[in-house]
Amino acid sequence: MRRHRKAEVRRETKETKIALKIDLDGSGRHSIQTGIPFFDHMLSLLAYHSHMDLNLKAEGDIGVDAHHTVEDVGICLGDAIRKAIGEARGVRRYGMAMIPMDETLVSAALDLSMRPWLVFRMKLRRSRIGNFDLELVEEFFRALCNHAGITLHINLVYGRNSHHMVEAVFKAAGRALREALSLDEQISHIPSTKGIL
């Protein structure tokens, strides 16, 4: 019988109000409203390629800038992933993906280690896409890693177009998450020689 590892997280601060639901065993269905169209598009790619169902509504002080909203969405998504996997029994734990997008190639390697760490090696040719500050891509993944307890290495192998680079990052991270979070039918234990993650 198929499991459905689900979680719901709500976060309200003076800067943001976020309601998020995930199903790690979904099909990539998503409903995403952050008020930041480019970020919505990137999150839809993450959900689709991870096969994670994601329902997200975020309200933030985007009149100031998008920083608080993007970071707090990363916090909530990280909290929800950690909550949904629980002890992580039976998960594959590690995930890797190499994603091409036209002239761009990006790799992502991930460990559900409970030791948060982000390596983010990508130099973009532009600072913004539309009104979206591309520095926030790294901030989103740092918040996600810190709250999900994930080690994540993102590397731009090569590329020219900044949109392609960022899109490939979200697709690669989604594919790596899908692999790491998937259940291995051959094991039911926690995937660590320590007996705990």
C-alpha positions as CSV (number, residue, x, y, z in Angstrom):
1,M,0.0,0.0,0.0
2,R,1.4,3.4,-1.0
3,R,2.4,5.7,1.9
4,H,1.7,9.4,1.9
5,R,4.1,11.3,4.0
6,K,2.4,14.6,4.5
7,A,3.0,17.8,6.5
8,E,1.5,21.2,7.0
9,V,3.4,24.2,8.3
10,R,2.2,27.7,9.1
11,R,4.4,30.6,9.9
12,E,3.4,34.2,10.6
13,T,5.8,37.0,11.4
14,K,5.7,40.8,11.1
15,E,7.1,40.4,7.6
16,T,5.4,37.3,6.2
17,K,2.4,35.0,6.5
18,I,2.8,31.5,5.0
19,A,0.7,28.4,4.8
20,L,2.3,25.3,3.2
21,K,1.2,21.7,2.7
22,I,3.3,19.0,1.1
23,D,2.8,15.3,0.2
24,L,6.2,13.7,-0.4
25,D,4.5,10.8,-2.2
26,G,2.5,12.9,-4.6
27,S,2.8,13.4,-8.3
28,G,4.2,16.9,-8.5
29,R,0.8,18.7,-8.4
30,H,1.2,22.2,-7.1
31,S,-0.7,25.4,-6.3
32,I,1.8,28.2,-5.5
33,Q,1.1,31.9,-4.7
34,T,3.9,34.0,-3.3
35,G,3.2,37.3,-5.1
36,I,6.6,36.8,-6.9
37,P,6.0,35.3,-10.3
38,F,9.5,34.2,-11.1
39,F,9.8,32.5,-7.7
40,D,6.4,30.8,-8.2
41,H,7.7,29.4,-11.5
42,M,10.9,28.1,-9.9
43,L,9.0,26.5,-7.0
44,S,6.6,24.8,-9.6
45,L,9.7,23.2,-11.2
46,L,11.0,22.0,-7.8
47,A,7.6,20.5,-7.0
48,Y,7.2,18.9,-10.4
49,H,10.6,17.3,-10.6
50,S,10.6,16.1,-7.0
51,H,7.1,14.6,-7.4
52,M,6.2,16.4,-4.2
53,D,2.7,17.8,-4.1
54,L,3.0,21.4,-2.9
55,N,0.2,23.8,-1.8
56,L,1.7,27.2,-0.9
57,K,0.2,30.6,-0.1
58,A,2.6,33.3,1.1
59,E,2.0,36.9,1.8
60,G,5.0,39.1,2.4
61,D,6.4,42.6,2.4
62,I,7.4,42.4,-1.2
63,G,6.9,46.1,-1.5
64,V,10.1,46.4,0.4
65,D,11.8,43.5,-1.5
66,A,11.3,39.7,-1.9
67,H,14.0,38.6,0.6
68,H,11.8,37.9,3.6
69,T,9.2,36.0,1.5
70,V,11.8,33.9,-0.3
71,E,13.7,33.0,2.8
72,D,10.6,32.2,4.9
73,V,9.3,30.0,2.2
74,G,12.6,28.1,2.3
75,I,12.2,27.8,6.1
76,C,8.7,26.5,5.9
77,L,9.4,24.0,3.1
78,G,12.4,22.7,5.0
79,D,10.4,22.4,8.2
80,A,7.7,20.5,6.3
81,I,10.1,18.1,4.6
82,R,11.7,17.2,7.9
83,K,8.3,16.8,9.6
84,A,7.0,14.6,6.7
85,I,9.9,12.2,6.7
86,G,10.0,11.7,10.5
87,E,12.7,9.3,11.4
88,A,13.4,8.7,7.7
89,R,13.0,5.0,7.8
90,G,13.4,3.3,4.5
91,V,14.4,6.4,2.5
92,R,17.2,6.2,0.0
93,R,18.8,9.2,1.8
94,Y,21.1,10.3,-1.1
95,G,20.1,11.9,-4.3
96,M,22.0,13.2,-7.3
97,A,21.0,14.9,-10.6
98,M,22.8,16.4,-13.5
99,I,20.5,18.6,-15.5
100,P,21.1,20.2,-18.9
101,M,19.2,23.1,-20.2
102,D,20.2,24.2,-23.6
103,E,23.8,25.6,-23.1
104,T,23.7,25.2,-19.3
105,L,24.6,22.2,-17.2
106,V,24.0,22.0,-13.4
107,S,24.6,19.3,-10.8
108,A,22.9,18.8,-7.5
109,A,24.0,16.2,-4.8
110,L,21.9,15.9,-1.7
111,D,22.1,14.0,1.7
112,L,19.2,13.9,4.2
113,S,21.9,13.9,6.9
114,M,20.4,16.2,9.6
115,R,23.7,18.1,9.1
116,P,22.6,21.2,7.3
117,W,25.1,22.5,4.8
118,L,24.9,24.3,1.5
119,V,27.6,24.5,-1.2
120,F,26.4,26.9,-3.9
121,R,28.8,27.4,-6.7
122,M,27.2,29.5,-9.4
123,K,28.2,32.8,-10.8
124,L,25.4,34.5,-12.7
125,R,25.8,36.9,-15.5
126,R,22.9,39.0,-14.4
127,S,21.8,40.3,-10.9
128,R,18.1,40.2,-11.7
129,I,15.5,38.5,-13.8
130,G,12.6,40.9,-14.1
131,N,12.2,42.2,-10.5
132,F,13.6,39.1,-8.9
133,D,17.0,39.5,-7.2
134,L,19.0,36.4,-8.2
135,E,21.0,36.5,-4.9
136,L,17.8,35.1,-3.3
137,V,18.2,31.7,-5.0
138,E,21.1,30.9,-2.7
139,E,19.2,32.3,0.3
140,F,16.2,30.1,-0.5
141,F,18.3,26.9,-0.6
142,R,20.2,27.9,2.5
143,A,17.0,28.3,4.5
144,L,15.7,25.0,3.0
145,C,18.9,23.1,4.0
146,N,19.0,24.6,7.5
147,H,15.4,23.6,8.3
148,A,15.2,20.3,6.5
149,G,18.6,19.2,7.9
150,I,19.9,18.6,4.3
151,T,23.4,18.7,2.9
152,L,23.1,20.1,-0.6
153,H,25.9,20.8,-3.2
154,I,24.8,22.8,-6.2
155,N,27.4,23.4,-8.9
156,L,27.1,25.2,-12.2
157,V,29.3,23.2,-14.6
158,Y,28.9,25.8,-17.3
159,G,26.3,28.1,-18.9
160,R,25.6,31.5,-20.3
161,N,22.0,32.4,-19.8
162,S,21.1,33.3,-16.3
163,H,17.5,32.1,-16.6
164,H,18.6,28.7,-17.8
165,M,21.1,28.5,-15.0
166,V,18.5,29.2,-12.3
167,E,15.9,27.0,-13.8
168,A,18.4,24.1,-14.1
169,V,19.2,24.6,-10.4
170,F,15.6,24.1,-9.3
171,K,15.1,21.2,-11.6
172,A,18.3,19.5,-10.4
173,A,17.5,20.1,-6.8
174,G,14.0,18.6,-7.4
175,R,15.3,15.5,-9.0
176,A,17.9,15.0,-6.3
177,L,15.2,15.4,-3.6
178,R,13.0,12.9,-5.5
179,E,15.7,10.3,-5.4
180,A,16.8,10.9,-1.8
181,L,13.2,11.0,-0.4
182,S,12.1,7.9,-2.3
183,L,11.4,4.7,-0.3
184,D,13.6,1.7,-0.8
185,E,11.4,-1.4,-0.6
186,Q,14.4,-3.5,0.5
187,I,15.0,-1.6,3.7
188,S,12.8,-0.4,6.6
189,H,15.5,0.9,8.9
190,I,17.0,4.4,9.3
191,P,19.7,4.7,6.6
192,S,22.7,5.3,8.8
193,T,25.2,3.0,10.6
194,K,24.6,5.2,13.7
195,G,20.9,4.1,13.7
196,I,19.7,7.7,13.6
197,L,19.9,10.7,11.3
